[in-house]
Amino acid sequence: MFGTSGIRGPIGDEITAQVALQVGRALASTGADEIVVGRDVRESGRMLRRALVAGITECGSDVVDVGVEPTPTIARYVGDVDADAGVSITASHNPPEDNGLKLWSPSGQAFDTAKRDTITRTIDAEAFAFADWDEIGRQTTADDAAGRHASALQESLSGGSGSEPARRDLSVVVDIGNGTGRITADVLAAAGCDVETLNGQPDGGFPGRPSEPTPENCASACALVAATDADLGLVHDGDADRLLAIDEDGQFVGGDALLGLFATQAAGPGDRVAVPVDTSLAVADALAHQDADVVYTPVGDVFIAERATDPDVVFGGEPSGAWIWPDETLCPDGPFAACRLVEIVAQGGPLSTLVADLPQYPIRRDAIETRAKTAVMERVRDLATEEYGEVRTLDGVRIDTDSGWFLLRASGTQPLVRLTAEARDGADADALFEDAQSLLERAR
């Protein structure tokens, strides 16, 4: 049931009221007595919420409904109120016809492999513990989730509990993407930033731009930053678990560059940073200069969060825009990342200069649609083993060469096979990317 970031897919096809009902039943039947529930702005979330709550309460557990909020707000609230689990009804950056469910532990960590397996087995076996007529669960509504999250963000800007938020005179454009990320604009404005919002009207059809914060989708935000005196732009996806950025010249900052910046700011000698297998070599090279290192995980913030529980991992992130500071929370928190980036720019100077100080290597990415991604990837693995001998299969198929590497992997959330190739030289990157394309085409 679970992909790289929860249960997700098209409404009426993979994601139905029945799926939400079964997940609710399974959560309540496996020890979660109180469950926080919230959703993003997608209209289909109303239907899924009703089915999820029905499944939870008919198996005797209570629901705390926080309404429409960012995914990190929902995830944090589980621990804030000592609940046993949480569910965000969201498809994150996926198109508006999709939706899904992401499950949270009290630590803010998405359900790990063991917990996901327990839910799946319970649903497959229909091993539900239905409550007696007089023990049906209750539903209550909470109105303080956003306030608690905002307070945590304000404290991160102030540098300590009980003090006033540090004032910042930066000018910031916040592209909310018609999603739930208004909290970022509100907190930064309260901290003294001059904030201008873009696509600020919540709308589950995402009329302003597609939800995923790619360079192409964020062209309007880039133009707005370039046309004004803004110091930087901050860009969220639909549920605000992701953050990407735009420098003061209106240039979109790639996820690998932002990952390198966050990682080098967080890590010191002996520390490690958790990154997925499709991360640029530049991140490891930058960390090596300060005697820190990377540890690789499968792609997906749930796997980053699992590794971030290791005591020597001080930060984890994905080039897609999911950032985790384990000392703060184990959920990807786009608004917290926005506040952290504002602090970095306020103290360190222009974002373009900070990024230019990091190694930058040519990296090529693409995605090919296929409804047979599992079978295709099995064939890719067989062909790669025949042709290259040694391959890495932590997530997909990765081939390392003297000049660089390339990776083919099935998307965990969409019917796609993703291709990535990188080298320290542009010609080598092109050659590796062509090798990856050839391998995929033969497999298809």
Steps between C-alpha positions, in 0.01 A plus 500: 500500500776741595724684255796720585279753677186332629200365311433707190334483159206609284164547671242238400772268373771428757367731772137446603281543807549127557878547526458780755245294696735200514797711608292653779387157615856366492643790698237466770538120509877506550532704816437863407234621746513870403573610144556850360341555158549790259499563125630725226284717272393231251121467482523120497647527850155572641375159389815318610488665842145381562592143405821505705322632810226237460759223494686636804194554715322175413803317640480697822770765465461876534568762233647847547413692182724799423335585167691636199863551600853445364624143533779602744241675719302176518808284560630724780161512670502123563781542751370834627181338634652158583285323242599154381506567126405753234374497144543774241262463209717636220664425169767763572639623165299263279239630252151596624338174389715311755470466874634273772571435865823542692533352849695659785650388830511725810865585431396669176648213300297346221411137566814292455525171314383286792195717569407519132523122476273461804233720341525314170474156663202608709314623192590195291374268775204726586606450861296793632394533863154652471373673813183412687204732452580694818875534435498678165775762482439872530598787274618839630618809315826677583566862407851549640714286265603791279574718802727236652689459175534877458637531854765238424600688185514831685719341766736373232537856371550645848766246591349400831187442700326800647678769300354719230545384139810654346399772257611460140496778240513265203251533217354160420262362238308193622334293228240296689390316187128519594578257783521507878830686549371840612660443840840577344391845386333575833799402714755680285287815495475486880879471514543822306536382141332689218290216360316482169296189426426335169225242433376560853136399449449138621362298210530124456495536121832693522401761240806720548756234411545124530565403861850360454759781544715446190687776312238492222206516740655785698568731203256764630662504844845532341378792289346672803822472702704629206266793442506617862761564765429167670795333671368150427198297406356205693285240323274234651307207358134431576540378858812706586721209593737611224698820461706618205651842444571783256804725537499880496556507122187291435695181431345175621737325744523130421419247768852359506646846560251573778572159653872579495439837667279360776736204552817708535323739738384211720797261504837518672796264535386141549136574415305328226219617273235259369435537127330284234691307236418758229682784679776696329866417564535868589336445838752235608788708363386811688461309827842338460658845531368521857573137593134396478350229283180379334307179560279384212139387526228397255313793347215622720481721807378204708838333447688824573305528826580141596873565454478837675432316826867390500685707764770626262254617229438872555302572185327320216362623173393426147560704184122497454472748787435290813724608790528342847684635803464214752559724801190696396267237352521183291241619249595701190399851602493750213413802719782416743740465206384839373578658836837329512587626150400855591735478799783373281456779245458766770828395659701382200413730213330456162367155418671503160839550666438229760406252228790601274743408778388135476629250243274482196508208258288434190209273584239371259151387599196370313192286562338254260136402545422129514219296652736202534768665713562193719554266205710759319727548802547124537621490142723806559666319790562188291642695205716719724643199681587337168659815361668660801546214747479690830186704559346659808137413568429691822225676305472433130818426306803725544815465291820669625782564255837675516344817360170508691180300543152443369183371665172356372221453751125460503309790652332405825205734442441517122511267193852613407855375474742779593846540347787692658861532383784712636871554447750770584525581128212588268600267216530209742156581647347501152661167415380339822149635445496352151610167649211519747250583224627214287475253787144609578389488138632145459327396822168648382 
